[in-house]
Amino acid sequence: MAADQQFANLKELTDRIGMVYGTEDWCMFMYSLVKMQTPLNVLELGTGLGATALWVAQAMKEVGAGKIFTIDNGQDWSEIVAKSPELFTPLQRTLDFRAYMADLVAQFSLQSHLEHLQVTMPPYPEFEPGLDMLFSDFRHGPNDILAILGHFLPRMNESSSIFIDSASTSFPSYALLELLVAQLNAGKLPGMLLKATPAAMHESLWRQVRGSRYTLMHMVERKARLQNSTAWLKIEPVDLRPYPQAPFH
Ligand SMILES: C[S@@+](CC[C@H](N)C(=O)[O-])C[C@H]1O[C@@H](n2cnc3c(N)ncnc32)[C@H](O)[C@@H]1O
């Protein structure tokens, strides 16, 4: 498929299916960010119908590097197909979730850049090497955020980003993140986060906190629907320059 046709087909697909989880614009934001920052290792928790994973993989394909692993147990799939069959082709309606994802990946020739893992979380995967981006899009309560950050924060690369869907428009989650980031930037590790972090990762987490600065950005969409936000936690080494590194001019 020609590159411009692939782009148009992907846009048509995610404008249609992206509405189910409200990621039809978010996925384009992630496409742009991946093209600009060229992360090599990206992990998504909650594939949904694939909108974000497909655009991240498409950006990686255009850049020529990078891979997104996306985890989803497919628990919503049969209900979505039953409720909104018009979103899918006759073939897709006959597939299980694993085959639906494999079909999309093949259709857009994204096999080198996208891998779907059909497992239930938690437990969260051990991820080696470190992550450049994490997009968590399946749970956003305060305890879930602590569990996710406890597991993944020490596994993030020194210049990296964590995105937590819906957290900025849920007050308890918003407040937790604000408190947490203020303490991290003061060089402190709150007990509740430490408790959610495996003991074997405590030293890595302390090292990260000592050597990092954290920026929290609440990305809220002005749209008439719920869960209209993503919290963006950017991690950078303590330095006198922004990351990812680019020459000063
Ligand atoms: C909001 S959707 C993800 C949307 C997607 N990130 C996008 O870009 O459109 C959440 C997904 O998480 C999955 N999910 C929910 N709980 C899960 C669990 N405990 N383990 C694995 N997947 C889960 C659901 O099947 C659903 O597809």
The ligand as a Gaussian input file, in Angstrom:
#p B3LYP/6-31G(d) Opt

LIG

0 1
 C       -9.834000       2.203000      27.523000
 S       -9.462000       0.707000      26.708000
 C       -7.913000       1.047000      25.958000
 C       -8.020000       2.018000      24.792000
 C       -6.792000       2.107000      23.926000
 N       -5.590000       2.399000      24.677000
 C       -6.937000       3.096000      22.791000
 O       -5.946000       3.738000      22.426000
 O       -8.007000       3.243000      22.236000
 C       -9.097000      -0.348000      28.030000
 C       -8.764000      -1.774000      27.639000
 O       -8.225000      -2.422000      28.780000
 C       -8.566000      -3.787000      28.736000
 N       -8.502000      -4.293000      30.101000
 C       -9.288000      -3.934000      31.140000
 N       -8.911000      -4.563000      32.258000
 C       -7.851000      -5.349000      31.907000
 C       -6.998000      -6.231000      32.641000
 N       -7.173000      -6.415000      33.952000
 N       -6.001000      -6.866000      31.986000
 C       -5.805000      -6.665000      30.650000
 N       -6.576000      -5.826000      29.919000
 C       -7.583000      -5.178000      30.533000
 C       -9.950000      -3.832000      28.118000
 O      -10.149000      -5.064000      27.444000
 C       -9.947000      -2.627000      27.185000
 O       -9.751000      -3.034000      25.853000

